[in-house]
Amino acid sequence: MKYQLTDSDRQWAEKTYEKIKTKIKAESERMGSKIPYIAENGVYREDKDQTNIAWWTNGFWPGILWQMYHAEKDECFKEAARGVEKKLDRALHEYTGLHHDVGFMWLHSAVADYRLTKDEQSRARGLHAANLLAGRYNPRGKFIRSWNEDRAGWVIVDSMMNIPLLYWAKEETGDPRFEYIAMDHGDTVMNLTVRGDGSCNHIIVLDPATGELLETPGGQGYGSGSSWSRGQAWAVYGFALSYRHTGKRDYLDTAKQVASYFLAQTDRTGHVALVDFRAPKELVYWDSTAGVCAACGMLEIARHVPEAERDFYVDGALGILKATDERFCDWDPSRDSIVQMGTGSYHSENDRHVPIIYGDYFFIEAVLRLLDREFLIW
């Protein structure tokens, strides 16, 4: 979709994309098929291939590379992305470390590869991951369980970004069970996670025998009843994507409701997101990754609303992206990572105000969307 941008907004997007090209080209030459997570003092020191091959963010670097390959047709991006994709086979083989985030891992690696190149082995990897995700479905409670171990009834809002793997599997195989599972889960999250004002719980704990709501822990936000900003962003984008795949109007309405809430909060803080919109005011913690993910969701919503509504979501996304660029981006090609000041969770110090790989992914995807140069990775 071509967004109707002002000349100045288009110039900003084009200038920003030129900086992205320079930065990611330099990073890909340095890292190749290493699997980065958090940069330390401008360097991706940890390689998740060596420390945790099943880590949930391991698909975002190949996702960046595939987006850049689609936009530039530079073979170095494809080669590095395929290197990560092959390494992730070990996570499939070991299996026990995997959970609901297999969508993040294989949509951005194998499924992206298949969509762009029609490689049959990549298709097989994607379907393998989709069946693992479908296997987590609880038919009594109508939800896909999150995480592992003793959390049989736990569901987190992040899961809405993973179920597009099931929509892809349905489209690819013609088997409707994948879509049924995804929509059952989406309905449960919509009804029990999203509050009346558009804010969201991060976690809902359900009775695995009945689906009854038992509690709503704070999760990665400040506490129960608070409003973890990245959870709001997952909901904005996740429900918008579910609408794209299913046409179910309730999903689009939910995405719009949460997006309006998100923008109302970030309008108060210069268009960048606090880690939790309901945290105590005396501690100011930011999460740049929440904003750029929500911006992608708003640009997705803009695809599906009447022209009279479109500017609200496009302008909201642009406000977040420009503020992120001005306040939090590092464009030095000799340093790893673009988007700084990401935060994994409110109460954790080791991943507070750091550059996290998915911040770069969503920022890049959003800029490519504005320029009509992205491809559907979800």
C-alpha positions as CSV (number, residue, x, y, z in Angstrom):
1,M,0.0,0.0,0.0
2,K,1.2,3.5,-0.8
3,Y,0.8,5.9,2.1
4,Q,0.0,9.5,1.3
5,L,3.0,11.2,2.9
6,T,3.8,14.9,2.8
7,D,7.0,15.9,1.0
8,S,8.8,16.4,4.2
9,D,7.7,13.0,5.7
10,R,8.8,11.2,2.5
11,Q,12.1,13.0,2.5
12,W,12.6,11.9,6.1
13,A,11.8,8.3,5.3
14,E,14.1,8.2,2.3
15,K,16.9,9.8,4.1
16,T,16.4,7.4,7.0
17,Y,16.4,4.5,4.7
18,E,19.7,5.5,3.2
19,K,21.2,5.5,6.7
20,I,19.6,2.1,7.4
21,K,21.2,0.7,4.2
22,T,24.7,1.9,5.2
23,K,24.3,0.6,8.8
24,I,22.9,-2.8,8.0
25,K,25.4,-3.4,5.2
26,A,28.2,-2.7,7.6
27,E,26.7,-5.0,10.3
28,S,26.1,-7.8,7.9
29,E,29.7,-7.7,6.8
30,R,30.9,-7.8,10.4
31,M,28.4,-10.5,11.7
32,G,27.3,-12.6,8.8
33,S,25.2,-15.4,10.3
34,K,25.9,-14.8,13.9
35,I,22.7,-14.4,16.0
36,P,22.7,-11.1,17.9
37,Y,20.5,-10.0,20.7
38,I,21.7,-7.0,22.8
39,A,24.6,-4.8,21.8
40,E,27.2,-3.9,24.5
41,N,28.9,-0.6,24.0
42,G,28.2,-0.7,20.3
43,V,29.2,-4.3,19.8
44,Y,27.1,-7.5,19.4
45,R,29.4,-9.7,21.6
46,E,27.0,-12.5,22.4
47,D,26.1,-15.0,19.6
48,K,22.9,-16.8,20.5
49,D,23.9,-19.7,18.4
50,Q,26.5,-20.4,21.2
51,T,24.5,-19.4,24.2
52,N,20.8,-20.3,23.5
53,I,19.7,-21.4,20.1
54,A,16.1,-21.6,21.2
55,W,16.0,-17.9,22.3
56,W,12.8,-16.2,21.2
57,T,14.5,-13.3,19.4
58,N,16.7,-15.4,17.2
59,G,14.6,-14.7,14.1
60,F,14.9,-10.9,14.1
61,W,18.4,-10.6,12.6
62,P,17.4,-12.8,9.6
63,G,14.2,-10.9,9.4
64,I,16.2,-7.7,9.0
65,L,18.3,-9.3,6.4
66,W,15.4,-10.7,4.4
67,Q,13.7,-7.3,4.4
68,M,16.9,-5.7,3.1
69,Y,17.4,-8.4,0.5
70,H,13.8,-7.8,-0.7
71,A,14.5,-4.1,-0.9
72,E,18.0,-4.2,-2.4
73,K,18.5,-7.7,-3.9
74,D,22.0,-7.8,-2.4
75,E,23.1,-11.5,-2.2
76,C,25.1,-10.9,1.0
77,F,21.9,-10.3,2.9
78,K,20.4,-13.6,1.6
79,E,23.5,-15.6,2.4
80,A,23.7,-14.3,6.0
81,A,19.9,-14.9,6.6
82,R,20.2,-18.5,5.3
83,G,23.1,-19.1,7.6
84,V,21.0,-18.2,10.6
85,E,18.0,-20.3,9.2
86,K,20.2,-23.4,9.0
87,K,21.5,-22.9,12.5
88,L,18.0,-22.7,13.8
89,D,17.5,-26.4,12.7
90,R,19.3,-27.3,15.9
91,A,16.5,-25.6,18.0
92,L,13.9,-27.8,16.1
93,H,16.0,-30.9,16.8
94,E,16.5,-30.1,20.5
95,Y,12.8,-29.0,20.8
96,T,12.6,-28.7,24.6
97,G,13.6,-25.0,24.7
98,L,10.9,-24.0,22.3
99,H,7.6,-22.5,23.3
100,H,4.9,-20.1,21.9
101,D,7.5,-17.8,20.2
102,V,8.3,-20.1,17.3
103,G,6.4,-17.6,15.2
104,F,9.0,-14.9,15.9
105,M,11.8,-17.4,15.2
106,W,10.6,-19.0,11.9
107,L,8.3,-16.4,10.3
108,H,11.4,-14.2,10.0
109,S,13.8,-16.9,8.9
110,A,12.4,-19.9,7.0
111,V,9.0,-18.5,6.1
112,A,10.5,-15.3,4.9
113,D,13.0,-17.3,2.8
114,Y,10.2,-19.4,1.3
115,R,8.0,-16.4,0.5
116,L,10.9,-14.7,-1.4
117,T,12.7,-17.7,-3.0
118,K,10.2,-20.7,-2.8
119,D,12.9,-22.8,-1.3
120,E,11.2,-26.1,-0.3
121,Q,13.4,-26.8,2.7
122,S,12.4,-23.4,4.1
123,R,8.8,-24.3,3.6
124,A,9.3,-27.5,5.5
125,R,10.9,-25.7,8.4
126,G,8.1,-23.2,8.6
127,L,5.4,-26.0,8.6
128,H,7.4,-27.9,11.2
129,A,7.3,-24.8,13.5
130,A,3.6,-24.2,12.7
131,N,2.7,-27.7,13.8
132,L,4.7,-27.2,17.0
133,L,2.7,-24.0,17.7
134,A,-0.6,-25.7,16.9
135,G,0.4,-28.5,19.3
136,R,0.3,-26.1,22.2
137,Y,-3.5,-25.5,21.7
138,N,-5.8,-26.3,24.6
139,P,-9.1,-27.3,23.2
140,R,-11.0,-27.0,26.5
141,G,-9.9,-23.4,27.1
142,K,-9.5,-22.4,23.5
143,F,-6.0,-21.0,23.8
144,I,-2.4,-21.6,22.9
145,R,-0.4,-21.9,26.1
146,S,2.6,-19.7,26.6
147,W,6.0,-20.8,27.9
148,N,6.7,-24.3,29.4
149,E,7.0,-26.2,32.6
150,D,4.2,-25.7,35.2
151,R,2.3,-22.9,33.3
152,A,-0.4,-25.0,31.6
153,G,-2.9,-22.2,31.7
154,W,-0.7,-19.2,31.0
155,V,-1.2,-16.9,28.0
156,I,0.7,-13.7,27.2
157,V,-0.3,-11.0,24.8
158,D,2.9,-11.5,22.9
159,S,1.4,-14.6,21.4
160,M,-0.7,-12.5,19.0
161,M,2.4,-11.8,17.0
162,N,3.2,-15.5,16.7
163,I,-0.2,-16.8,15.4
164,P,0.4,-15.4,11.9
165,L,2.6,-18.5,11.5
166,L,-0.7,-20.5,11.7
167,Y,-2.4,-18.3,9.2
168,W,0.5,-18.9,6.8
169,A,0.3,-22.6,7.4
170,K,-3.4,-22.6,6.6
171,E,-2.8,-20.7,3.4
172,E,0.1,-22.9,2.4
173,T,-1.5,-26.3,3.1
174,G,-5.2,-25.6,2.8
175,D,-5.8,-27.2,6.2
176,P,-8.3,-25.0,8.1
177,R,-7.4,-26.3,11.5
178,F,-4.5,-23.9,11.7
179,E,-6.8,-20.9,11.2
180,Y,-9.3,-22.4,13.7
181,I,-6.7,-22.6,16.4
182,A,-5.4,-19.1,15.6
183,M,-8.8,-17.6,15.8
184,D,-9.9,-19.5,18.9
185,H,-6.7,-18.2,20.6
186,G,-7.2,-14.6,19.2
187,D,-10.8,-14.5,20.5
188,T,-9.6,-15.6,24.0
189,V,-6.9,-13.0,24.1
190,M,-9.2,-10.3,22.8
191,N,-11.9,-11.1,25.4
192,L,-9.7,-11.6,28.4
193,T,-6.5,-9.5,27.9
194,V,-7.8,-6.2,26.4
195,R,-9.5,-3.9,28.9
196,G,-12.3,-1.5,28.2
197,D,-10.0,1.5,27.9
198,G,-7.7,-0.2,25.3
199,S,-5.0,-1.1,27.8
200,C,-4.0,-4.7,28.1
201,N,-2.9,-7.3,30.6
202,H,0.5,-8.8,29.8
203,I,-0.4,-12.2,31.3
204,I,-3.7,-14.0,31.8
205,V,-3.7,-17.3,33.8
206,L,-6.6,-19.6,32.8
207,D,-7.9,-22.8,34.3
208,P,-6.5,-25.3,31.7
209,A,-9.6,-27.5,32.2
210,T,-12.2,-24.8,31.6
211,G,-10.6,-21.6,30.3
212,E,-11.9,-19.7,33.3
213,L,-9.8,-16.5,34.1
214,L,-7.9,-17.1,37.4
215,E,-5.5,-14.1,37.6
216,T,-3.6,-11.4,35.7
217,P,0.0,-11.2,36.9
218,G,2.1,-8.1,36.0
219,G,4.6,-10.0,33.9
220,Q,7.1,-7.7,32.3
221,G,5.2,-4.6,33.4
222,Y,5.1,-2.9,36.7
223,G,2.5,-5.1,38.3
224,S,-1.0,-6.6,38.0
225,G,-3.4,-4.1,36.5
226,S,-0.6,-2.0,35.0
227,S,0.0,-1.3,31.3
228,W,3.3,-2.7,29.9
229,S,3.9,-0.7,26.8
230,R,5.4,-3.4,24.6
231,G,2.4,-5.6,25.5
232,Q,0.1,-2.9,24.1
233,A,2.3,-2.8,21.0
234,W,2.0,-6.6,20.5
235,A,-1.8,-6.2,20.7
236,V,-1.9,-3.3,18.2
237,Y,0.1,-5.1,15.6
238,G,-1.1,-8.6,16.5
239,F,-4.8,-7.9,16.2
240,A,-4.3,-5.8,13.0
241,L,-2.5,-8.8,11.5
242,S,-5.2,-11.2,12.5
243,Y,-7.7,-8.9,10.8
244,R,-5.5,-8.9,7.7
245,H,-5.5,-12.7,7.6
246,T,-9.2,-13.4,8.6
247,G,-11.2,-10.3,7.8
248,K,-12.8,-10.6,11.3
249,R,-13.9,-7.0,12.1
250,D,-13.6,-7.5,15.9
251,Y,-9.8,-7.9,15.5
252,L,-9.5,-4.6,13.6
253,D,-11.7,-2.8,16.1
254,T,-9.5,-4.1,18.9
255,A,-6.3,-3.1,17.2
256,K,-7.8,0.4,16.8
257,Q,-8.9,0.6,20.4
258,V,-5.4,-0.3,21.7
259,A,-3.7,2.0,19.2
260,S,-5.7,4.9,20.4
261,Y,-4.8,4.1,24.0
262,F,-1.1,3.8,23.0
263,L,-1.1,7.1,21.2
264,A,-2.8,8.9,24.1
265,Q,0.0,7.7,26.4
266,T,2.9,8.5,24.1
267,D,1.5,11.9,23.3
268,R,2.2,12.8,26.9
269,T,5.9,11.8,26.7
270,G,7.1,13.2,23.4
271,H,5.9,10.3,21.2
272,V,8.2,7.7,22.9
273,A,7.0,5.0,25.2
274,L,7.6,4.5,28.9
275,V,8.1,0.8,29.8
276,D,4.8,0.8,31.6
277,F,2.1,3.5,31.1
278,R,0.9,3.0,34.7
279,A,4.2,2.8,36.6
280,P,5.1,5.2,39.4
281,K,6.1,8.6,38.0
282,E,9.2,8.9,40.1
283,L,11.1,6.3,38.1
284,V,11.3,7.0,34.4
285,Y,12.1,4.0,32.3
286,W,11.8,4.0,28.5
287,D,11.2,1.2,26.0
288,S,11.9,2.4,22.4
289,T,11.1,-1.1,21.1
290,A,7.4,-0.7,22.2
291,G,7.0,2.4,20.1
292,V,8.5,1.1,16.9
293,C,6.5,-2.1,17.1
294,A,3.3,-0.1,17.7
295,A,4.2,2.1,14.7
296,C,4.2,-1.0,12.5
297,G,0.9,-1.9,13.8
298,M,-0.6,1.5,13.1
299,L,0.7,1.4,9.6
300,E,-1.0,-2.0,9.2
301,I,-4.3,-0.6,10.6
302,A,-4.0,2.2,8.0
303,R,-4.2,-0.4,5.3
304,H,-7.7,-1.4,6.4
305,V,-9.5,1.8,7.4
306,P,-11.4,4.4,5.2
307,E,-9.3,7.2,3.8
308,A,-10.8,9.7,6.3
309,E,-9.3,7.6,9.2
310,R,-6.0,6.8,7.6
311,D,-4.0,9.9,8.6
312,F,-4.6,9.4,12.3
313,Y,-2.7,6.1,12.2
314,V,0.0,7.1,9.7
315,D,0.7,10.4,11.6
316,G,0.8,8.5,14.9
317,A,3.3,6.1,13.5
318,L,5.4,8.9,12.0
319,G,5.4,10.8,15.2
320,I,6.8,7.8,17.1
321,L,9.4,6.9,14.4
322,K,10.7,10.5,14.1
323,A,11.0,10.9,17.9
324,T,12.8,7.6,18.1
325,D,15.2,8.7,15.3
326,E,15.9,12.0,17.1
327,R,16.3,10.7,20.6
328,F,17.4,7.1,20.4
329,C,19.1,6.1,17.2
330,D,22.8,5.5,16.6
331,W,23.7,5.8,13.0
332,D,27.5,5.2,13.3
333,P,28.2,2.3,10.8
334,S,31.1,1.2,12.9
335,R,28.8,0.5,15.9
336,D,26.2,-2.3,16.1
337,S,22.5,-1.6,16.6
338,I,20.4,1.4,15.6
339,V,17.6,1.8,18.1
340,Q,18.9,2.4,21.6
341,M,17.0,2.5,24.9
342,G,15.0,-0.7,24.6
343,T,13.9,-2.4,27.8
344,G,13.0,-6.1,28.2
345,S,11.0,-5.7,31.4
346,Y,10.2,-3.2,34.1
347,H,11.9,-4.8,37.0
348,S,15.0,-6.2,35.3
349,E,18.2,-4.1,35.3
350,N,20.3,-6.2,32.9
351,D,18.1,-5.4,29.9
352,R,17.0,-1.9,30.8
353,H,17.8,1.0,28.4
354,V,19.8,-1.2,26.0
355,P,19.7,-1.7,22.2
356,I,17.7,-4.9,21.5
357,I,17.7,-6.5,18.1
358,Y,13.9,-6.4,17.6
359,G,13.9,-2.7,18.1
360,D,16.0,-2.4,14.9
361,Y,13.7,-4.9,13.1
362,F,10.5,-3.0,13.7
363,F,12.1,0.4,13.0
364,I,13.4,-0.9,9.7
365,E,10.1,-2.6,8.7
366,A,8.2,0.6,9.5
367,V,10.4,2.8,7.3
368,L,10.2,0.3,4.5
369,R,6.4,0.3,4.9
370,L,6.3,4.1,4.5
371,L,8.3,3.7,1.3
372,D,6.3,0.8,0.0
373,R,9.4,-1.4,-0.1
374,E,8.6,-4.0,2.6
375,F,7.2,-7.5,2.1
376,L,4.8,-9.4,4.3
377,I,6.9,-11.3,6.9
378,W,4.0,-12.0,9.2
